[in-house]
Amino acid sequence: MALAPPRSLLPLVLGFNAGFVDTAGFLALHGLFTSHVTGNFVTLGASLVLGTSGTIAKLLALPVFCIVVIAARWMGTALAHRSTRPFAPLLVLKILLLIAGAALAIRFGPFTDGDSWQALLTGMVLVAAMAIQNAVHRVHFASAPPSTVMTGTTTQVMLDIADSIYPRQDERAPTSRLIQMSASIVVFAIGCATAALLYALFGLRCFVVPPVIAVVALILHFVESSEARP
């Protein structure tokens, strides 16, 4: 899988935000993954066996994620007929959802019961925000590594490292792809570490960071779009 040369910093900013939201959500919402929703199958099994809370949230995460991705696709298609920048309105919607998620977390948290309506509402708002990010990344940055799920990216990086050391049929792995994918993993990990640190220091107030980062991403989008114009 060859990747196009990176033309935008946006995928990296989105990756940092995904790592941050996933980690903060996991810590605050009893093991709920907001970006990597399939991981909720694992934590759902653990909740059922251990009798911990958050079971309903983990059951709802996947259908909510799927519905929002479909809605984002339809919205993006409609916007594409009317605007040359269909990405921007979707990013604005994501910002609004992250703001709402932060407000709910700060207002109602800490959550002693992961299945309370307050925790469910907060979690699903954050899942919806990250579903939009997943959808727009897939559509608008298809050549860039995923900004949320790192398993496939890590696997490809390891394969490229192996091919760099011991090439197959005198073919070395593309250096640009290795650098691009490694950068995605690093920024995602930094986002995770930053969320963990800020959650330990400031608790649920750490949720103010994701909408700020999303605003930075929106500004970066407009700057890069302006620079790309002839």
N, C-alpha and C positions, 0 to 999 in steps of 0.2 A: 504494500500500500504506500504509494508515493504521495507526499503532501506538497501542495503549492508553497512557494516561498512565503513566509509570513509578511503580510502587508498591513497588519493592524495589531495594535496592542490590546484591542478590545477582548479577544478571547482570553488573554491572561488576566485582565481585570475581572472578567466574568468567572474565571476559574478560582481566583482568590475569594470572591464573594460566595461561590458555591461551597467551598471548603469551610468558610466562616459560618454560613447559615446552617449547614449540615451539622457541624460540631456544636454550635450553640443550641440548636434545636434538640439534638440528642441529649445534651446535658440538662436542658430545662424541661423537656417534655417526655421524660421517662423512656428514653431510648428511641424516639421517633426520628427516622431519617426523612428530611424534607426534600433533599435533592436526589439521593440514590434510593428511590422508593422500594426497589426490589430487596434491599437490605432489611426492610421491615418484615419480610417473611421469616428471617432468622430471629429477629427480636420478638416477633409474634410468638414463635415457638417457645422462646425462653420465657415470655410472659405467661403463657399457658401452663408451662411446667412449674415455674417458680411461684405462680400466683401473684405476680406483680401487676400493677395497674398499667394502663396504656394499650390494652388489647383492642378496644374499639377504634382508637386513633390509627393503629397499625393496619386494621382491616379497611378503614376508610381511605387511607393514603393512596393506594393504587387506583381505585375508581375515580377519586377526585383528580389525581394527576392526569389520568387518561382523558377525562372530560375536558379539563382545561387545555390540554394539548390540542384536542380536536377544535375547541373554540378558538384557540390562538391561530390555528391553521386557517380556519374560516375567516377570521378577522384579518389576518395577514393577506389572504387572497383578495378580500374586498378592498383593502387599503391599496394593494398593488395596482388596482385599476384607477385609483384616484390620486395617488401620490408616488413620487419617485423615492420616498423614504418611508416605506411601510414598517421598517424596523423601529423607528423612533417612537411611534405611538404605543407599540407593544412594550418597549422599554419603560415608557412613562407609566403604563399600567402596572408593570412589575414594581416600579418605585412606589406607587401608591399602595400596593399590597404589602410591600415590606414595611412601609410606614405604619399601616394598619396593624401588621403583625407585631411590630415593636411596641405600639401603643397598648395593644391587648396584653402582651407579655408583662409590660411594666405595670399596667393597671391591675391585672388579676393575679400575677405571679407573686411568690413562687407557688408552683402547682403541686400540692400534696397528692392529688389524685389525677393521674394522666387521662382518665376517662370522664372527668368533669366537663360540663359544657364549655367552661372557660378555656380549658386546655385543648379541647377538641376544636373550638373555633380558632384559637391561636394557631394550632398546628396546621389546620387545613388552609388557612390564609397563607401561611408560609409555604406549604406544599404547592398551592396555586401559583405563588410568585416564582418558585423554582421550576414549575412546569412550563411557564412562559419562557423562562431562560433556556430550558432544554429545547423547546420548540424553535425559538428564533436562532439559537446557535446551530441547530441542525440544518435550518433553511439558509441562513445568511453566512454561516462560516463552515460550510460543509467540508472544506479542505483543511480546516484546523482541527487539532485533537479535541475530543469532547472536554467540556469544562466542568463536568460533574463526576462522571464515572471514570475512575483511573485504572481499573483492572486491565482493560484492553490496551490502554496506553502503556502501562508498565510492562505488559507482556511484549509489546512491540519494541520497546526500548531495550529490553533484555535480549531479544532476538537480534536487534541491530548491533548491540555490543558484541554478541557472539559472532556475527558475520564480519564485524570489523577486525576481530582477533583472528578468526579462522574463516576466510571468505569461501563462499560456495562458487565453484566454477570460475574462479578469478574475478568474482564480482563482490565489491565491497558495499556495505550498507550506505545509503545516502546520509552524508553528514548533516545536511540541513534538516532532514526528518528527525534524526536523533536529537539534535539541539532543540528543535521545536517541541517535540514531545517531552523531552526532559524538563524544559522550562514550564510546561503545563503541570507536570507532576510537582515541581518545586513550588510554584505559586499556590497550588491547591493545598499542599502541605503547610505552607506559611499561613494560609487562611485558617486552616484547622488549628494550628498552634496559637495564632493570635486570638481566635475565639476562645480557646481554652483558658488562655492567660487572662483575658479581659473578663470572662465569666467568673474566674476565681477572684478577681480583684473587685469587680463592680456588679456581679450578679446579672440580673435580667436587663440592666441598663446597657449591657453590651449589644443589645439588639438595635441600638441606634446606629451602629456602624454600617450594617448592610445597605440601608437606603442611601446613606452618604456615598458609599462606594458605587452604588447604582447611578447616582447623580453624576459622579465623576465619569462613569462609563458613557452616559448620555452626552455629556460635554465632549468627551473624546470622540464619540461618533460624529458629532457635528464638525469638530475640527478636522478630522480625517476626511470627511466628505467634502469639506471646503477645499482642502489641499489636493484632493483627487480631481477636482474640476479643472478643465483646461483654461 
